[in-house]
Amino acid sequence: MSDTQRESGRPVFAAERRQRILELVRANGAVSLRELAQAVRSSEVTVRRDLRALESEGLLNRHHGGATLPGDFTREPSHTQKSTVSAAQKSAIADLAVSLVEDGDAIVIGPGTTTQEFARRLSRHSDLAVVTNSLLVAQALAGCPRIEVVVTGGSLRGPILALVGSAAEGSLAGLRVRRAFVSGNGLTAERGLSTPSLQVAAVDRALAAAAEEVVVLADHTKIGHDTMVQTIPAERISHLVTDDDAPRDVLDELAAKGVRLHVAQL
């Protein structure tokens, strides 16, 4: 049937299904079409119709392959909220991204749940020098005696557990490293990487400026999505590590701008 489906032996009606979709988007900020379909045990075609209906009521925004909350240009999800979104994809991205690091490298790592996963996988390397403004990245590397970890100064931005401000930017001035590993809240071919926060954007730019190459770690919920403040233009991004749910058309646009794609298969 089109408006109901069977879940645990009872019918689930469109209104109930759409309420569940709204709860998921409100809890996580951004949710992919596949995740929504699995959560409500319905087809992606049905969920796509639900998203159109909810968007027409102004309750959410549709974008490539999923949905976000209205006003998402300025909304900054907390670390706790982000840690529950696309966990398997973030893990796969981190596994793939670590191949871009070699023993003896000097790198910088920005804040984010995906960069935190990436940092956890660096323990297999030796003679690394890592500079970060993320307390979560520093914590992930604290038990690695073969990795030198330098934490920037700055003011604590509580929702993402990262250091920002002029002291953080000044800590990065004059540095030169091989690669910067950064994340963000949105990535498009038109504007590149973006974030809702001016303070976070300024430090992300400083991280990128310190590196010969920029590597963006972004799961599919970020691809094709845009937020308020541009951090790094697409032309400055050397590598994108994402997952196989990312919209192909956006990936093709990024590749046309010279971004090398690394797609984790789940």
C-alpha positions as CSV (number, residue, x, y, z in Angstrom):
1,M,0.0,0.0,0.0
2,S,1.2,3.5,-0.7
3,D,0.5,5.4,2.6
4,T,0.9,2.6,5.0
5,Q,3.3,-0.2,5.5
6,R,3.7,-3.2,7.8
7,E,6.1,-2.7,10.8
8,S,6.2,-5.4,13.5
9,G,2.8,-6.7,12.3
10,R,0.9,-3.4,12.5
11,P,0.2,-0.7,9.9
12,V,2.3,2.5,10.0
13,F,0.5,5.4,8.5
14,A,2.0,8.3,6.6
15,A,1.4,10.8,9.5
16,E,3.2,8.5,11.9
17,R,6.0,7.8,9.5
18,R,6.5,11.5,8.8
19,Q,6.6,12.3,12.5
20,R,9.4,9.8,12.9
21,I,11.3,11.3,10.0
22,L,11.0,14.8,11.6
23,E,12.2,13.4,14.9
24,L,15.3,11.9,13.2
25,V,16.2,15.1,11.4
26,R,15.7,17.2,14.5
27,A,17.9,14.9,16.5
28,N,20.7,14.6,14.0
29,G,20.6,17.8,11.9
30,A,21.1,16.0,8.6
31,V,20.0,12.5,7.7
32,S,20.4,10.6,4.4
33,L,17.6,9.2,2.4
34,R,18.9,5.7,2.9
35,E,19.1,6.1,6.7
36,L,15.6,7.5,6.8
37,A,14.2,4.6,4.7
38,Q,15.8,2.1,7.0
39,A,14.7,3.8,10.1
40,V,11.0,3.9,9.1
41,R,11.2,0.6,7.2
42,S,9.9,2.0,4.0
43,S,11.1,2.4,0.4
44,E,13.2,5.4,-0.6
45,V,10.5,6.3,-3.1
46,T,7.9,6.6,-0.2
47,V,10.4,8.6,2.0
48,R,11.2,10.9,-0.9
49,R,7.4,11.7,-1.1
50,D,7.3,12.2,2.6
51,L,10.2,14.7,2.4
52,R,8.5,16.7,-0.3
53,A,5.4,16.9,1.9
54,L,7.4,18.0,5.0
55,E,9.4,20.5,3.0
56,S,6.1,22.0,1.6
57,E,5.1,22.6,5.2
58,G,8.4,24.3,6.0
59,L,9.4,21.6,8.5
60,L,12.7,20.5,6.8
61,N,14.9,21.2,3.8
62,R,15.5,18.5,1.1
63,H,19.0,18.3,-0.4
64,H,21.0,15.8,-2.4
65,G,20.1,12.4,-1.0
66,G,18.6,13.4,2.3
67,A,17.1,16.2,4.5
68,T,18.3,18.9,7.0
69,L,16.6,21.2,9.4
70,P,15.3,24.6,8.1
71,G,17.8,27.4,8.8
72,D,20.7,24.9,8.4
73,F,22.9,27.7,7.0
74,T,23.6,29.0,10.5
75,R,22.9,25.9,12.6
76,E,26.0,24.3,14.2
77,P,25.3,20.7,15.4
78,S,27.1,19.7,18.6
79,H,29.7,16.9,18.7
80,T,27.2,14.7,20.5
81,Q,24.6,15.2,17.7
82,K,27.1,14.6,14.9
83,S,28.6,11.5,16.5
84,T,25.3,9.6,15.9
85,V,25.1,10.5,12.2
86,S,26.6,8.1,9.5
87,A,28.8,6.4,12.1
88,A,29.6,3.5,9.7
89,Q,30.4,5.8,6.9
90,K,32.7,8.0,9.0
91,S,34.6,4.9,10.1
92,A,35.1,3.7,6.5
93,I,36.2,7.2,5.5
94,A,38.8,7.2,8.3
95,D,40.1,3.8,7.3
96,L,40.6,5.0,3.8
97,A,42.0,8.5,4.7
98,V,44.8,7.0,6.8
99,S,46.4,5.7,3.6
100,L,47.2,9.3,2.8
101,V,49.6,9.6,5.8
102,E,53.2,8.3,5.7
103,D,55.7,7.7,8.5
104,G,57.6,10.9,9.2
105,D,54.9,13.2,8.0
106,A,54.0,16.5,9.5
107,I,50.2,17.2,9.3
108,V,47.5,19.4,10.7
109,I,44.0,18.0,11.7
110,G,40.9,20.1,12.2
111,P,37.9,19.4,14.4
112,G,35.1,17.0,13.7
113,T,33.7,13.5,14.4
114,T,35.3,12.1,11.2
115,T,38.7,13.7,11.8
116,Q,38.5,12.2,15.3
117,E,37.9,8.7,13.8
118,F,40.8,9.4,11.5
119,A,43.1,10.4,14.4
120,R,42.3,7.1,16.2
121,R,43.8,5.2,13.3
122,L,47.1,7.1,13.2
123,S,48.6,4.9,16.0
124,R,50.0,2.5,13.5
125,H,52.3,5.3,12.2
126,S,55.6,6.5,13.7
127,D,57.6,9.7,13.7
128,L,54.5,11.8,13.0
129,A,54.1,15.4,14.0
130,V,50.5,16.5,14.4
131,V,49.2,20.0,15.0
132,T,45.5,20.3,15.9
133,N,43.0,22.7,17.4
134,S,40.6,19.8,18.3
135,L,40.6,18.5,21.9
136,L,39.0,15.3,20.6
137,V,41.9,14.7,18.1
138,A,44.5,15.4,20.8
139,Q,42.7,13.0,23.2
140,A,42.7,10.3,20.5
141,L,46.5,10.7,20.0
142,A,47.4,11.1,23.7
143,G,48.4,7.5,24.1
144,C,50.7,7.3,21.0
145,P,54.3,7.8,22.1
146,R,55.6,7.8,18.5
147,I,53.5,10.8,17.6
148,E,54.3,14.3,18.6
149,V,51.1,16.2,19.3
150,V,50.9,20.0,19.3
151,V,47.7,21.7,20.4
152,T,47.0,25.3,19.4
153,G,46.0,28.0,21.8
154,G,42.7,29.6,21.6
155,S,39.2,29.9,23.1
156,L,37.2,26.8,23.6
157,R,34.2,26.4,21.3
158,G,32.2,24.0,23.5
159,P,29.7,22.4,21.0
160,I,32.6,21.0,18.9
161,L,35.3,20.8,21.5
162,A,37.8,22.9,19.4
163,L,40.0,25.9,20.0
164,V,39.2,29.0,18.0
165,G,40.1,32.7,17.9
166,S,43.2,34.8,17.2
167,A,45.4,32.7,19.5
168,A,44.5,29.5,17.5
169,E,45.1,31.3,14.2
170,G,48.4,32.7,15.5
171,S,49.5,29.2,16.6
172,L,49.3,28.1,13.0
173,A,51.0,31.1,11.4
174,G,54.4,30.3,9.9
175,L,53.8,26.5,9.9
176,R,54.4,24.4,6.9
177,V,53.2,20.8,6.8
178,R,52.5,18.2,4.1
179,R,48.8,17.8,4.4
180,A,45.8,19.3,6.3
181,F,43.0,16.9,7.1
182,V,39.8,18.9,7.7
183,S,36.1,18.5,7.8
184,G,33.1,20.8,7.7
185,N,29.3,21.1,7.6
186,G,28.9,21.3,3.8
187,L,30.8,20.8,0.6
188,T,29.8,21.9,-2.9
189,A,31.7,22.5,-6.1
190,E,30.5,26.1,-6.2
191,R,31.7,27.2,-2.8
192,G,33.9,24.4,-1.5
193,L,33.9,23.6,2.2
194,S,31.7,25.6,4.5
195,T,30.7,25.9,8.2
196,P,28.0,27.9,10.1
197,S,30.6,29.6,12.3
198,L,32.9,32.6,11.4
199,Q,35.3,31.6,14.2
200,V,35.6,28.0,13.1
201,A,36.0,29.1,9.4
202,A,38.9,31.4,10.3
203,V,40.9,28.6,12.0
204,D,40.0,26.1,9.2
205,R,41.5,28.6,6.7
206,A,44.6,28.8,8.8
207,L,44.9,25.0,8.9
208,A,44.6,24.9,5.1
209,A,47.1,27.7,4.6
210,A,49.7,25.7,6.6
211,A,49.6,22.7,4.3
212,E,50.9,21.8,0.8
213,E,47.7,19.8,0.2
214,V,44.2,19.9,1.7
215,V,42.4,16.6,2.4
216,V,38.6,16.9,3.1
217,L,37.0,14.1,5.1
218,A,33.2,14.4,4.5
219,D,30.4,11.8,4.7
220,H,27.6,11.9,2.2
221,T,25.3,14.1,4.3
222,K,27.8,17.0,3.8
223,I,28.2,16.6,0.0
224,G,26.0,19.0,-2.0
225,H,25.1,20.8,1.2
226,D,26.0,24.4,1.8
227,T,26.3,26.5,5.0
228,M,26.9,30.2,5.8
229,V,30.7,30.7,5.8
230,Q,33.0,29.4,3.1
231,T,36.2,28.0,4.6
232,I,38.2,26.4,1.7
233,P,37.3,26.9,-2.0
234,A,37.0,23.7,-4.1
235,E,40.1,24.7,-6.2
236,R,42.2,24.5,-3.0
237,I,41.1,21.0,-2.1
238,S,43.5,18.3,-3.3
239,H,41.7,15.2,-2.0
240,L,38.1,14.3,-0.9
241,V,37.5,11.2,1.1
242,T,33.8,10.3,1.3
243,D,31.5,7.3,1.2
244,D,29.6,5.6,-1.6
245,D,26.3,7.3,-0.7
246,A,27.6,10.7,-1.8
247,P,25.7,12.1,-4.8
248,R,27.5,11.3,-8.0
249,D,26.7,14.5,-9.8
250,V,28.3,16.6,-7.0
251,L,31.4,14.3,-7.0
252,D,31.8,14.7,-10.7
253,E,31.6,18.5,-10.4
254,L,34.3,18.4,-7.7
255,A,36.5,16.1,-9.8
256,A,36.2,18.6,-12.7
257,K,37.8,21.2,-10.4
258,G,40.8,19.0,-9.8
259,V,39.7,17.3,-6.6
260,R,41.0,13.7,-6.4
261,L,38.2,11.4,-5.1
262,H,38.6,8.6,-2.7
263,V,35.3,6.8,-2.1
264,A,34.9,4.3,0.8
265,Q,32.8,1.3,-0.1
266,L,30.5,0.0,2.7
